[in-house]
Amino acid sequence: MKSKFNIPPIPAVILSIISVQCGAAIAKGLFPALGAATTASLRIGISAIILLLAFRPNLAKLNAKQWKYVILYGFALGAMNMVFYLAIERIPIGLGVTLEFVGPLVLAIFSSKKAIDFIWVLLAAIGIALIAPWTSHNGLDLIGVLLALLAGGFWAAYIILGGRISKIMNGGEAVAVGMLFASLLILPFGVFSGGLMRLTPQLLGLGTALALLSSAIPFTLEIKALKQLPARTFSILMSLEPAVASLAAFVFLQEFLSIQECLAVAFVVIASAGSAITARRARL
């Protein structure tokens, strides 16, 4: 059965980014109370329940190829979220987001075939480099940096696997089943961390909102977009994430943007707009 709401791929990615950043504001409140592992487990676990109830996938009808890719997709999704949360436990979230983008950027570079695509990748890379607090004198946790880079690798895998699974399964069902396997991967970490024992009705409510905004809604939008967009275009569009994160910090946390950060926003917006135009012309 086809969805009555067919959002074009590029607006779907943009809405996904906005949703994730709204969820990040909630996560900041949960993080100190529950810890990284429990917050990730709560986010993915509740998302899995919501999506399984919403899409009710028929697991008995999945063939071997579908099982293979949806399991790998789910593991990549779960690992990406868990490792990133562990990273920003050690390093500033702005740096964590920036370093994580190395994965999608490398994917975009290696999957590009036209010269124009390298221009958008270069602009996005400059913007991301400008956002990164390279001039910090406080020192960086090496493990945190490596974890953020590893999260970027899982992100690249998520993009590739999401593109493949979207062509052989219904998008909503793929995300629902994938989220189930993501939960199986990371839930033990949440249990053994002890954070689940500190859950209260209020924290559970915030966790449900976090699951909707940071996982259920954006991943559903992304899987639909990946069915229509090339992986490299999706990667460059996602470069809006650090820029939106900076704007969200201004709105929710009253953190003002420096001139350098404003330039970074300009670079990534231009890169994203350019990739969107290129993708549209390629389909005409």
NUSEVEX-158699 format. One line per 8 residues: number of its first residue (from 1); their letters; for each residue x, z, y of N, C-alpha, C, O. Coordinates in steps of 0.05 Angstrom, whole numbers, plus 32768, in hexadecimal, padded with zeros to 4 digits. Example, Ala and Ser with C-alpha at 12.3 -4.5 7.8 and 13.67 -1.06 7.14 Angstrom:
BEGIN
1> as> 8108/809C/7F8E/80F6/809C/7FA6/8108/809C/7FBE/811D/80A9/7FBE  8101/808E/7FD3/8111/808F/7FEB/8102/809D/8001/810C/80A1/8017
//
This chain:
BEGIN
1> mkskfnip> 8011/8000/7FE8/8000/8000/8000/8011/8000/8019/8023/8011/801C  800D/7FEE/802B/801D/7FEB/8043/8015/8000/8058/7FFD/8007/805A  8029/8009/8067/8023/801C/807C/8015/800E/8093/801A/7FF7/8099  8002/801D/80A0/7FF3/8012/80B7/8005/8011/80D0/7FFF/8003/80E3  801A/8021/80CF/802B/8023/80E6/8046/8015/80E0/8057/8021/80D3  8049/7FFE/80EB/8062/7FEF/80E6/8073/7FEF/80FF/806E/7FDF/8112  8086/8001/8101/8098/8003/8118/80AF/7FEF/8115/80BB/7FEF/8100  80B4/7FDE/8128/80CB/7FCC/8126/80E5/7FDB/8121/80E7/7FF2/8129
9> pipavils> 80F9/7FCF/8114/8111/7FDE/810B/8121/7FEB/8122/812A/8001/811E  8124/7FDD/8138/8135/7FE8/814E/8127/8000/815B/8134/8015/815E  810E/7FFF/8162/8100/8017/816C/8100/802D/8158/8101/8045/815F  80FE/8026/813E/80FE/803B/8129/8118/804B/8129/8117/8063/8126  812E/803D/812C/8148/804B/812D/814A/805D/8145/8154/8073/8143  8141/8053/815C/8142/8063/8175/8130/807C/8172/8138/8091/817B  8118/8079/8167/8107/808F/8163/8113/80A3/8150/8110/80BC/8153  8121/8099/813C/812F/80AA/8128/8144/80BB/8136/8146/80D3/8130
17> iisvqcga> 8153/80AF/8148/8168/80BD/8157/815C/80D4/8168/8166/80EA/8168  8147/80CD/8176/813A/80E1/8187/812F/80F8/8177/8132/8110/817E  8123/80F2/8160/8118/8106/814E/812E/8119/8145/812A/8131/8144  8145/810E/813C/815B/811E/8132/8165/8131/8148/816B/8148/8142  8167/8127/8161/8172/8138/8176/815E/814F/817E/8167/8164/8186  8144/8149/817C/8130/815E/8180/8133/8173/816A/8131/818B/816F  8138/816A/8152/813C/817D/813C/8155/818D/813F/8157/81A4/8137  816A/8181/814C/8183/818F/8150/817F/81A8/8162/818C/81BC/815E
25> aiakglfp> 816C/81A6/8175/8167/81BD/8186/815B/81D4/8176/8161/81EB/817B  814B/81CD/8162/8140/81E2/8151/8156/81ED/813F/8157/8205/813A  8167/81DB/8134/817C/81E4/8122/818F/81F8/812F/8199/820A/8122  8193/81F4/8149/81A5/8206/8157/819B/8223/8157/81AA/8236/8156  8180/8226/8156/8175/8240/8154/8176/824C/8138/8178/8264/8134  8175/823A/8124/8176/8243/8108/8192/8249/80FE/8197/825A/80ED  81A5/823B/8109/81C1/823C/80FF/81CC/8258/80FF/81D6/8261/80EA  81CA/8267/8116/81D6/8282/8115/81C7/8295/8102/81D3/82A7/80F7
33> algaatta> 81AD/8291/80FE/819E/82A3/80ED/81A1/829D/80D0/81A1/82B0/80C0  81A4/8284/80C8/81A4/827D/80AC/81BF/8273/80A1/81C5/8274/8089  81D0/8268/80B3/81E9/825C/80AA/81E6/823E/80A4/81CF/8234/80A2  81FC/8230/80A1/81FC/8213/809E/81EF/820A/8084/81DE/81F9/8083  81F7/8217/806E/81EE/820E/8053/81D0/8213/8050/81C2/8201/8046  81C6/822A/8059/81AA/822F/8057/8199/821E/8069/8183/8215/8062  81A3/8219/8081/8195/8207/8094/8192/81EB/8089/817D/81DF/808A  81A8/81E1/807D/81A7/81C7/8071/8194/81C6/8059/8185/81B3/8055
41> slrigisa> 8195/81DB/8048/8183/81DD/8031/8166/81DD/8039/8155/81D0/802D  8160/81ED/804E/8145/81F0/8058/813B/81D5/8063/8125/81CD/805D  814C/81C8/8072/8145/81AE/807E/813F/8199/8069/812A/818C/806A  8151/8196/8056/814D/8182/8041/8138/8189/802D/8128/8178/8025  8137/81A3/8026/8123/81AC/8012/8106/81A8/801B/80F6/819E/800D  8101/81B1/8034/80E6/81AE/803F/80DF/8191/8043/80C8/8188/803F  80F3/8181/804C/80EF/8165/8050/80E7/8157/8036/80D5/8146/8035  80F4/815F/8020/80EE/8154/8006/80D1/815A/7FFE/80C2/8148/7FF4
49> iilllafr> 80C8/8172/8002/80AC/817A/7FFB/8098/816A/800C/8085/815F/8001  809D/8168/8026/808B/8159/8038/8089/813C/802F/8073/8131/802E  80A0/812F/802A/80A1/8113/8024/8095/810D/8008/8087/80F9/8004  809A/811F/7FF5/808F/811B/7FDA/8070/811D/7FDB/8062/810E/7FCD  8066/8130/7FEB/8049/8132/7FEE/803D/811B/7FFD/8027/8112/7FF7  804C/8110/8011/8042/80FA/8021/8041/80E0/8012/802E/80D1/8014  8056/80DA/8003/8059/80C0/7FF7/8052/80C0/7FD9/804D/80AB/7FCD  8053/80D7/7FCC/804C/80D9/7FB0/8058/80C3/7F9E/8049/80B4/7F92
57> pnlaklna> 8072/80C1/7F9D/807F/80AC/7F8E/807A/80AF/7F70/8079/80C5/7F65  8075/8099/7F63/8071/8099/7F46/808C/8096/7F38/8096/8080/7F34  8098/80AD/7F30/80B3/80AD/7F25/80B4/809E/7F0A/80C9/8094/7F03  809E/809E/7EFC/809E/8091/7EE2/80A1/8073/7EE4/80AA/8066/7ED0  809B/8067/7EFB/809C/804A/7EFE/80B8/8040/7F07/80BC/8028/7F09  80CA/8053/7F0E/80E4/804A/7F18/80F5/803F/7F02/80F5/804B/7EEC  8102/8029/7F07/8114/801D/7EF3/8130/8028/7EF6/8136/8037/7F08  8142/8020/7EE3/815D/802B/7EE3/816C/8025/7EFD/817A/8037/7F07
65> kqwkyvil> 8169/800D/7F08/8177/8006/7F20/816D/8017/7F38/817D/8021/7F48  8153/801B/7F39/8147/802C/7F4F/8151/8049/7F4C/8158/8055/7F60  8151/8053/7F34/815B/806F/7F30/8178/8071/7F38/817F/8085/7F45  8188/805E/7F31/81A5/805F/7F38/81A9/8061/7F56/81B7/8072/7F60  819C/804F/7F65/81A1/804E/7F82/8193/8065/7F91/819E/806F/7FA5  817B/806D/7F88/816D/8083/7F96/817C/809E/7F92/817B/80AF/7FA4  8188/80A1/7F7B/8198/80BA/7F76/81B0/80BA/7F88/81B7/80CE/7F95  81BF/80A4/7F88/81D7/80A2/7F99/81CF/80A5/7FB7/81DD/80B2/7FC6
73> ygfalgam> 81B9/8098/7FBE/81B0/809A/7FDA/81AA/80B7/7FE1/81B1/80C1/7FF6  819C/80C5/7FCF/8195/80E1/7FD4/81AE/80F3/7FD6/81AF/8105/7FE7  81C1/80EF/7FC4/81D9/80FF/7FC5/81E9/80FA/7FDF/81F4/810D/7FEA  81EA/80E1/7FE7/81F8/80DA/8000/81EA/80E8/8018/81F7/80F2/802A  81D0/80E7/8018/81C0/80F3/802D/81C4/8111/802E/81C9/811D/8044  81C3/811E/8017/81C7/813B/8016/81E3/8144/801E/81E7/8156/802D  81F7/8135/8013/8213/813C/8019/8219/8138/8037/8227/8148/8043  820E/8122/8042/8212/811D/805F/8209/8134/8070/8217/813D/8082
81> nmvfylai> 81F1/813E/806B/81E6/8154/807A/81F5/816E/8076/81FB/817D/8089  81FA/8175/805D/8208/818E/8057/8224/818F/8063/822B/81A3/8070  8233/817A/805F/824F/8179/8068/8250/817A/8087/8261/8187/8092  823D/816C/8094/823C/816C/80B1/8236/8188/80BC/8242/8191/80CF  8223/8196/80B0/821C/81B1/80B8/8234/81C4/80B5/8239/81D5/80C5  8243/81C0/809E/825B/81D1/809A/8270/81CA/80AF/827F/81DC/80B7  8271/81B1/80B7/8285/81A9/80CB/8280/81B6/80E6/8292/81C1/80F3  8266/81B5/80EF/8260/81C0/810A/825F/81DE/810A/825B/81EB/811F
89> eripiglg> 8263/81EA/80F2/8266/8207/80F1/8282/820E/80FB/8287/8225/8103  8295/81FA/80FA/82B1/8200/8101/82BA/81F2/811B/82CC/81FC/8128  82AC/81DC/8123/82B4/81CE/813A/829C/81C9/814C/8285/81CB/8142  82A0/81C3/8166/8289/81BE/8178/8277/81A7/816E/8282/8194/8162  825D/81A9/8171/824B/8196/8166/824F/817A/8172/824C/8166/8165  8257/8179/818C/825D/815F/8199/8273/8150/818B/8272/8138/8186  8289/815F/8185/829F/8153/8177/8298/814C/815A/82A0/8137/8150  8287/815D/814E/827F/8157/8132/826F/813D/8131/8274/812C/811F
97> vtlefvgp> 825C/8139/8143/824C/8120/8144/825E/8108/8148/825B/80F3/813C  8271/810B/815B/8283/80F5/8161/8294/80ED/814A/8297/80D6/8143  82A0/8101/813D/82B1/80FB/8126/82A1/80F0/810F/82AB/80DE/8100  8289/80F9/810B/8278/80EE/80F6/8273/80D0/80F9/826E/80C2/80E6  8273/80C7/8112/826E/80AB/8118/8284/8098/810F/8280/8080/810F  829A/80A3/8107/82B0/8092/80FD/82A6/8083/80E4/82AD/806B/80E1  8296/808F/80D3/828B/8082/80BB/827B/8069/80C1/8282/8054/80B8  8265/806C/80D1/8256/8054/80D8/8265/803F/80E7/8261/8027/80E3
105> lvlaifss> 8278/8047/80F8/8288/8033/8107/829A/8023/80F5/829D/800B/80F8  82A7/8031/80E2/82B8/8023/80CF/82A7/800F/80BF/82B0/7FF9/80B9  8290/8018/80B7/827D/8006/80A8/8276/7FEE/80B9/8276/7FD8/80AE  8270/7FF2/80D2/8269/7FDC/80E4/8280/7FC8/80E7/827B/7FB0/80E7  8298/7FD2/80E9/82AF/7FC1/80EC/82B4/7FB0/80D3/82B8/7F98/80D5  82B3/7FBC/80BC/82B8/7FAE/80A3/82A2/7F9B/809B/82A6/7F88/808B  8289/7FA0/80A4/8273/7F8E/809D/826D/7F79/80B2/825B/7F68/80AE  827C/7F79/80C8/8277/7F65/80DD/8282/7F4A/80D5/8297/7F48/80C8
113> kkaidfiw> 8274/7F35/80DD/827C/7F19/80D7/827E/7F09/80F1/828B/7EF3/80F0  8272/7F12/8106/8273/7F03/811F/8283/7F12/8134/8284/7F2A/8134  8291/7F02/8145/82A2/7F0E/8159/8293/7F21/816C/829D/7F35/8175  827A/7F19/8172/826A/7F29/8185/8265/7F45/817B/8263/7F58/818B  8263/7F48/8160/825F/7F62/8155/8276/7F75/815A/8271/7F8D/815E  828E/7F6B/815B/82A5/7F7C/8160/82A5/7F87/817D/82AF/7F9C/8182  8299/7F78/818F/8297/7F81/81AB/8285/7F99/81AC/828B/7FAD/81BA  826E/7F98/819E/825B/7FAF/819E/8268/7FC7/8190/8265/7FDE/819A
121> vllaaigi> 8276/7FC2/817B/8284/7FD8/816D/8299/7FE5/817F/829B/7FFD/8180  82A8/7FD4/818D/82BD/7FDE/819F/82B1/7FEF/81B6/82BB/8004/81BC  829B/7FE5/81C2/828E/7FF4/81D7/8283/800F/81CD/8286/8024/81DA  8277/800F/81B5/826D/8028/81A9/8284/803B/81A4/8282/8053/81A8  829B/8030/819A/82B2/8041/8194/82BD/804E/81AD/82C5/8065/81AD  82BE/803F/81C3/82C8/804A/81DC/82B5/8060/81E6/82BE/8075/81EF  829B/805B/81E3/8288/8070/81EC/828B/8089/81DB/828A/809F/81E6  828E/8087/81C1/8291/809E/81B0/82AB/80AC/81B6/82AC/80C5/81B7
129> aliapwts> 82C0/809D/81BC/82DA/80AA/81C3/82D8/80B9/81DD/82E5/80CE/81E0  82C8/80AF/81F0/82C5/80BD/8209/82B5/80D7/8206/82BA/80EA/8215  82A2/80D7/81F4/8292/80EF/81F0/82A2/8105/81E3/829E/811C/81E8  82B5/80FD/81D2/82C5/8111/81C3/82D5/8123/81D6/82E2/8118/81E8  82D5/813D/81D2/82E5/814F/81E4/8302/8150/81DC/830D/8164/81D4  8310/8139/81DF/832C/8137/81D6/833E/8149/81E7/8354/8151/81DE  8335/8151/81FF/8346/8160/8211/8343/817E/820E/834E/818E/821D  8334/8187/81F9/8330/81A3/81F5/834A/81B2/81EF/835A/81A8/81E0
137> hngldlig> 834D/81C9/81FC/8366/81D8/81F8/8362/81F0/81E5/8374/8200/81E1  834A/81F1/81D9/8344/8208/81C8/834E/8204/81AB/834E/8217/819B  8357/81EC/81A5/8360/81E6/818A/8348/81E0/8178/8331/81E9/817E  834D/81D0/8163/8337/81C8/8152/833C/81D1/8135/8353/81D3/812C  8327/81D8/8128/8329/81E0/810C/832C/81C7/80FB/831A/81B6/80FA  8343/81C4/80ED/8349/81AC/80DE/8334/81A7/80C8/832C/8191/80C3  832C/81BD/80BB/8318/81BA/80A6/82FE/81AF/80B1/82F0/819E/80A5  82F6/81B9/80C9/82DE/81AF/80D6/82DF/8192/80DD/82CC/8183/80D9
145> vllallag> 82F7/8189/80E7/82FB/816D/80ED/82F9/815C/80D4/82EB/8147/80D4  8306/8164/80BE/8305/8155/80A5/82E9/8154/809A/82E1/8140/808F  82DA/816A/809C/82BE/816A/8092/82AD/8157/80A2/829C/814A/8096  82B1/8155/80BD/82A1/8143/80CD/82A8/8126/80C5/8296/8115/80C4  82C1/8120/80C1/82C9/8105/80B8/82BD/80FF/809C/82B4/80E8/8097  82BD/8113/808B/82B1/810F/8070/8293/810A/8072/8288/80F9/8064  8286/8118/8085/8269/8113/808A/8265/80F7/8093/8251/80EA/808B  8278/80EC/80A3/8276/80D0/80AB/8278/80BD/8094/826A/80A8/8093
153> gfwaayii> 8289/80C4/8081/828B/80B3/8069/8271/80B3/8059/8268/809E/804F  8264/80CA/8056/824A/80CC/8048/8235/80BD/8058/8223/80B2/804D  8237/80BD/8073/8224/80AF/8084/8226/8090/807E/8212/8083/807C  823F/8086/807D/8242/806A/8077/8236/8063/805B/822A/804E/8058  823B/8075/8048/822F/8071/802D/8211/8071/802E/8203/8061/8020  8206/8083/803E/81E9/8085/8042/81DD/806B/804D/81C8/8061/8044  81EB/805F/8060/81E2/8046/806D/81E2/802F/8058/81CF/8020/8056  81F8/802D/8049/81FA/8018/8034/81E5/801B/801F/81D7/8008/8018
161> lggriski> 81E3/8034/8014/81D0/8039/7FFE/81B3/8037/8008/81A2/802D/7FFA  81AE/803F/8021/8193/803D/802D/818B/8020/802F/8174/8019/802A  819E/800F/8037/8198/7FF2/8039/8191/7FE6/801E/817F/7FD5/801C  819F/7FEF/8009/819A/7FE4/7FEE/8180/7FEE/7FE2/8170/7FDF/7FD7  817C/8009/7FE5/8164/8014/7FD9/814B/800B/7FE7/8135/8009/7FDA  814C/8004/8001/8135/7FFB/800F/812B/7FE0/8006/8114/7FD9/800B  813D/7FD1/7FF8/8135/7FB6/7FEF/8129/7FB7/7FD3/811E/7FA3/7FCA  812B/7FCD/7FC5/8120/7FCF/7FAA/810B/7FE5/7FA6/8100/7FE7/7F91
169> mnggeava> 8106/7FF4/7FBB/80F2/8009/7FBB/80E3/800B/7FD5/80ED/8003/7FEA  80CB/8015/7FD4/80BC/801A/7FEC/80CB/802F/7FFC/80D5/8042/7FF2  80CD/802A/8017/80DE/803B/8028/80D7/8058/8026/80E8/8069/8023  80BD/805F/8029/80B5/807B/8029/80BA/8088/800E/80C3/809F/800D  80B5/807A/7FF8/80BA/8085/7FDE/80D8/8089/7FD9/80E0/809D/7FCD  80E8/8077/7FE3/8105/8079/7FE0/8110/8092/7FEE/8120/80A0/7FE3  8106/8097/8006/810F/80AE/8015/8106/80C8/8007/8115/80DB/8006  80ED/80C8/7FFE/80E2/80DF/7FF1/80F2/80E7/7FD8/80FA/80FE/7FD4
177> vgmlfasl> 80F7/80D3/7FC6/8106/80D8/7FAE/8123/80DF/7FB4/812F/80F0/7FA8  812E/80D0/7FC8/814A/80D6/7FD0/814D/80F2/7FDB/8161/8100/7FD6  8139/80FB/7FEB/813A/8116/7FF6/8138/812B/7FDF/8143/8141/7FE2  812A/8124/7FCA/8128/8137/7FB3/8144/813B/7FA7/814B/8152/7FA1  8153/8126/7FA4/816E/8128/7F98/8181/8135/7FAC/8194/8142/7FA4  817D/8130/7FC6/818D/813D/7FDA/8189/815B/7FD9/819C/816B/7FDB  8170/8164/7FD4/816A/8180/7FD1/8177/818C/7FB9/8182/81A2/7FBA  8177/817E/7FA3/8183/8188/7F8A/81A1/818C/7F8E/81AE/819D/7F82
185> lilpfgvf> 81AD/817B/7FA0/81CA/817D/7FA5/81D1/8195/7FB6/81E4/81A3/7FB0  81C2/819A/7FCB/81CA/81AE/7FDF/81BC/81C9/7FDD/81C5/81DD/7FE8  81A5/81CA/7FCF/8196/81E3/7FCC/81A7/81FA/7FC1/81A5/8210/7FCA  81B7/81F5/7FAC/81C8/820A/7FA1/81DA/8217/7FB6/81DE/822F/7FB6  81E4/8207/7FC9/81F5/8212/7FDF/81E5/8226/7FF0/81EF/823B/7FF8  81CC/821E/7FF6/81BB/8230/8006/81B4/8249/7FF7/81B3/825F/8004  81B0/8248/7FDD/81A9/8260/7FCD/81C1/8272/7FCC/81BE/828A/7FD1  81D9/8268/7FC6/81F0/8279/7FC2/81FB/8283/7FDD/820A/8297/7FDD
193> sgglmrlt> 81F4/8276/7FF3/81FD/8280/800D/81EE/829A/8016/81F8/82A9/8027  81D7/829E/800A/81C7/82B6/8010/81B5/82B4/8028/81A7/82C7/802E  81B6/829D/8036/81A6/829A/804E/8188/8299/8049/8179/82A2/805A  8180/8290/8031/8164/828E/802B/8157/82A9/802A/813E/82AC/802E  8166/82BE/8025/815C/82D9/8023/8154/82E3/803F/8145/82F7/8042  815E/82D6/8054/8159/82DF/806F/8142/82D0/807C/813C/82D3/8094  8134/82BF/806C/811E/82AF/8077/8106/82C1/807F/80FF/82D4/8072  80FB/82BA/8096/80E2/82C7/80A0/80CE/82B1/80A4/80D5/829A/80A5
201> pqllglgt> 80B4/82B8/80A7/80A0/82A3/80AD/80A7/8292/80C5/80A2/827A/80C5  80B2/829F/80DA/80B9/8290/80F2/80D0/827C/80EC/80CF/8265/80F5  80E4/8285/80DE/80FB/8274/80D7/80F2/825D/80C5/80FB/8247/80C7  80DF/8264/80B3/80D5/824F/80A1/80C5/823A/80B0/80C7/8222/80AA  80B6/8243/80C4/80A8/8230/80D5/80BB/821E/80E5/80B6/8206/80E7  80D0/822A/80F0/80E4/821A/80FE/80F2/8207/80EB/80F9/81F0/80F2  80F7/8210/80D2/8103/81FF/80BE/80F2/81E7/80B7/80FC/81D1/80B2  80D8/81EB/80B7/80C5/81D5/80B1/80C6/81C1/80C8/80C6/81A9/80C3
209> alallssa> 80C6/81CA/80E1/80C8/81B8/80F8/80E3/81A9/80F7/80E4/8191/80FD  80F8/81B8/80EF/8113/81AB/80ED/8113/8196/80D8/811E/8180/80DB  8105/819B/80C1/8104/8188/80AB/80F6/816E/80B4/80FE/8158/80AE  80E0/8172/80C3/80D1/815B/80CC/80E1/814A/80E0/80E3/8131/80DD  80EC/8157/80F4/80FA/8149/8109/8116/813E/8101/811E/8129/810A  8124/814D/80F0/813F/8146/80EA/8142/8136/80D0/8157/8129/80CC  812E/8136/80BF/8131/8129/80A5/8119/8117/809E/811C/80FF/809D  8102/8123/809B/80EB/8114/8091/80E4/80FC/80A3/80E1/80E6/8099
217> ipftleik> 80E1/8100/80BD/80DA/80EB/80CF/80F0/80D7/80D2/80EC/80BF/80CE  8109/80DF/80DA/811E/80CB/80DF/8127/80BC/80C6/812C/80A4/80C8  8129/80C9/80AF/8131/80BA/8097/811D/80A6/808E/8124/8090/8084  8103/80AC/8092/80EE/8098/808C/80F0/8080/809F/80ED/806A/8096  80F4/8086/80B9/80F8/8070/80CC/8110/805F/80C6/8110/8047/80C8  8126/806C/80BE/813F/805E/80B9/813D/804D/80A0/8148/8036/80A0  8130/8056/808B/812F/8046/8072/811F/802D/8077/8124/8018/806B  810B/802F/8089/80FC/8016/8090/810D/8003/80A1/810B/7FEB/809D
225> alkqlpar> 811C/800F/80B3/812E/7FFE/80C4/8143/7FF1/80B4/814A/7FD9/80B8  814F/7FFF/80A0/8164/7FF4/8090/815B/7FDC/807F/816B/7FCC/8077  8141/7FDB/807A/8136/7FC4/806B/8137/7FAA/807A/8137/7F95/806F  8138/7FAD/8095/8137/7F95/80A6/8151/7F90/80B7/8155/7F7A/80C0  8161/7FA5/80BA/8179/7FA2/80CA/8192/7FA1/80B9/8194/7FAD/80A4  81A6/7F91/80C1/81C0/7F91/80B4/81CD/7FAD/80B7/81C8/7FBA/80CB  81DD/7FB5/80A4/81EA/7FCF/80A4/81FB/7FD3/80BE/81FB/7FE8/80C9  8209/7FBD/80C6/821A/7FC0/80DE/8209/7FC4/80F7/8212/7FD4/8109
233> tfsilmsl> 81F2/7FB7/80F9/81E1/7FBB/8111/81D6/7FD7/8111/81D5/7FE4/8126  81CD/7FE1/80FA/81C3/7FFC/80F8/81D9/8010/8100/81D4/8023/810E  81F2/800B/80F7/8208/801D/80FE/820D/801F/811C/8211/8035/8126  820C/8008/8129/8211/8008/8146/81FA/8014/8155/81FE/8023/8169  81E1/800F/814C/81CA/801C/8159/81CC/803A/8157/81C4/8048/816A  81D5/8044/8140/81D8/8060/813D/81ED/806D/814F/81EF/8085/8151  81FD/805C/815C/8211/8066/816F/8203/8073/8187/8210/8080/8197  81E9/806F/818A/81DA/807C/819F/81D9/809A/819A/81D4/80AA/81AD
241> epavasla> 81DE/80A3/8181/81DB/80BF/817A/81EB/80D2/818C/81DF/80E5/8197  8205/80CE/8191/8214/80E0/81A2/8209/80E0/81BF/8209/80F5/81CC  8200/80C9/81C8/81F6/80C7/81E3/81DB/80D7/81E6/81D8/80E6/81F9  81CA/80D3/81D2/81B0/80E2/81D2/81B6/8100/81CF/81A7/8110/81DB  81CA/8107/81BF/81D1/8123/81BC/81DA/812F/81D6/81D3/8146/81DD  81E9/8120/81E6/81F2/812A/8200/81DA/812D/8213/81D9/8141/8222  81C7/811A/8212/81B0/811D/8223/819E/8134/821A/8193/8142/822B  819C/8138/8200/818B/814E/81F5/8198/8168/81FE/8189/817B/8204
249> afvflqef> 81B2/816A/81FE/81C0/8182/8207/81B9/8189/8224/81B6/81A0/822C  81B7/8173/8234/81B0/8177/8250/8193/8181/8253/818E/8193/8263  8181/8175/8244/8164/817C/8246/815F/8198/823A/8152/81A8/8247  8169/819E/8222/8162/81B6/8214/8175/81CE/821B/816D/81E5/821A  818E/81C7/8220/81A2/81DC/8224/81AD/81DD/8241/81BE/81EE/8247  81A3/81CB/8252/81AC/81CA/826E/81CB/81C5/8270/81D8/81D0/8282  81D5/81B5/825E/81F2/81AE/825E/81F4/8194/826E/81EA/817F/8265  8203/8195/8284/8205/817D/8295/821A/816A/828A/822E/8172/827E
257> lsiqecla> 8214/8150/828E/8227/813B/8285/823D/8136/829A/8237/8135/82B2  8255/8134/8290/826B/812E/82A2/826B/810F/82A7/825D/8101/829A  827C/8106/82BA/827E/80E9/82C0/8287/80DB/82A6/827D/80C5/82A0  829A/80E7/8298/82A5/80DB/8280/828F/80D8/826B/828D/80C4/825D  827E/80EC/8268/8268/80EB/8255/8253/80D6/825D/8247/80C9/824C  824E/80D4/8278/823B/80BF/8281/8246/80A3/827B/8236/8092/8273  8260/809F/827D/826C/8086/8276/8268/8081/8258/8263/806A/824F  826B/8096/8248/8268/8093/822B/824C/808A/8224/8248/8079/8213
265> vafvvias> 8238/8097/8232/821C/808F/822E/8218/8072/8234/820A/8063/8225  8224/8069/824A/8221/804D/8252/822D/803A/823D/8220/8026/8236  8244/8041/8233/8251/8030/821F/8240/802D/8205/823C/8017/81FB  8236/8044/81FB/8227/8043/81E2/820C/8036/81E6/8202/8028/81D4  8200/8039/81FD/81E6/802C/8203/81EA/800D/8204/81D9/7FFE/81F9  81FF/8005/8211/8205/7FE8/8212/820A/7FDD/81F7/8200/7FC7/81F0  821A/7FEB/81E7/8220/7FE2/81CB/8207/7FE0/81BB/8203/7FCD/81AC  81F5/7FF5/81BD/81DD/7FF5/81AD/81CA/7FDE/81B6/81BE/7FD1/81A6
273> agsaitar> 81C7/7FDA/81D1/81B7/7FC5/81DB/81C1/7FAA/81D2/81B2/7F98/81CB  81DC/7FA7/81D3/81E8/7F8D/81CB/81E3/7F87/81AE/81DD/7F71/81A7  81E6/7F9C/819D/81E2/7F97/8181/81C4/7F91/817B/81BE/7F81/8169  81B2/7F9D/818A/8196/7F98/8187/818F/7F7B/818E/8180/7F6D/8180  819B/7F71/81A4/8196/7F55/81AC/81A2/7F42/8198/8195/7F2E/8191  81BA/7F48/818E/81C6/7F37/817A/81B5/7F35/8160/81B2/7F20/8155  81AB/7F4D/8158/819B/7F4E/813F/8181/7F3D/8143/8179/7F2F/8131  8175/7F3F/815B/815C/7F31/8160/8160/7F13/8160/8151/7F04/8154
281> rarl> 8176/7F0A/816C/817C/7EED/816D/8182/7EE3/8151/817C/7ECC/814B  818F/7EF3/8140/8195/7EEB/8125/817C/7EE6/8115/817C/7ED5/8102  8166/7EF4/811B/814D/7EF1/810C/813B/7EDA/8117/8129/7ED1/8109  8141/7ED2/812F/8131/7EBC/813B/8137/7EA1/812F/812B/7E8D/8137
//
